[in-house]
Amino acid sequence: MQSQKYSPANSCGFCGATSYRRVVARDTQGVLRATERLLCTGCTREFADVKTWRQGMQDAPAVFSPAV
């Protein structure tokens, strides 16, 4: 009997991580705010929404900004 590989339905399409977080960035006044974008906790790619996170479609290159 072959064992089936378990793959959670709610996971990153790139790396398989099962969680993400909202991207926090500074607004025009310099205040840190949560954005609409999501950051995968596994591969650290940014996504516009959960659907693209699940499907693994990166719609824009990840933007890395240095911590202040």
C-alpha positions in Angstrom: 0.0 0.0 0.0 1.4 3.4 -1.0 1.0 6.3 1.4 -0.4 9.4 -0.1 1.5 12.6 0.4 -0.6 15.1 2.5 -0.7 18.6 1.1 -2.8 21.2 3.0 -5.3 23.1 0.9 -4.3 26.3 2.6 -0.6 26.5 1.8 1.9 28.5 -0.4 2.0 27.4 -4.0 5.7 27.9 -4.0 7.1 26.5 -0.8 4.2 24.7 0.9 4.3 26.9 4.1 0.9 27.1 5.8 1.0 30.7 7.0 1.4 34.2 5.8 1.3 37.7 7.4 0.4 41.1 6.3 3.2 43.3 5.0 3.8 46.3 7.3 5.2 49.4 5.6 5.5 53.1 6.3 2.8 55.4 4.8 3.5 58.8 3.4 3.5 60.3 6.9 6.1 57.8 8.0 3.6 55.8 10.2 3.9 52.0 10.1 0.7 50.4 8.8 -0.5 47.0 7.6 -0.9 46.9 3.9 -3.1 44.7 1.7 -0.2 42.6 0.6 0.7 39.2 2.1 4.2 37.8 2.9 4.7 34.1 3.0 6.4 33.0 6.2 8.2 30.2 4.3 9.7 31.7 1.1 9.1 35.4 2.0 7.5 36.1 -1.4 4.9 38.9 -1.5 1.4 38.3 -2.8 -1.6 40.5 -3.6 -4.1 38.1 -2.0 -4.7 34.7 -0.6 -5.7 33.2 -3.9 -2.4 34.0 -5.5 -0.5 32.8 -2.4 -2.3 29.4 -2.7 -1.7 29.1 -6.4 1.9 30.2 -6.3 1.5 33.1 -8.7 3.8 35.9 -7.8 2.3 39.0 -9.3 5.2 41.3 -8.5 8.8 40.9 -7.4 9.3 40.8 -3.7 10.4 44.2 -2.3 12.8 44.1 0.6 13.3 47.3 2.6 15.8 47.6 5.4 14.5 47.7 8.9 14.7 51.2 10.5 
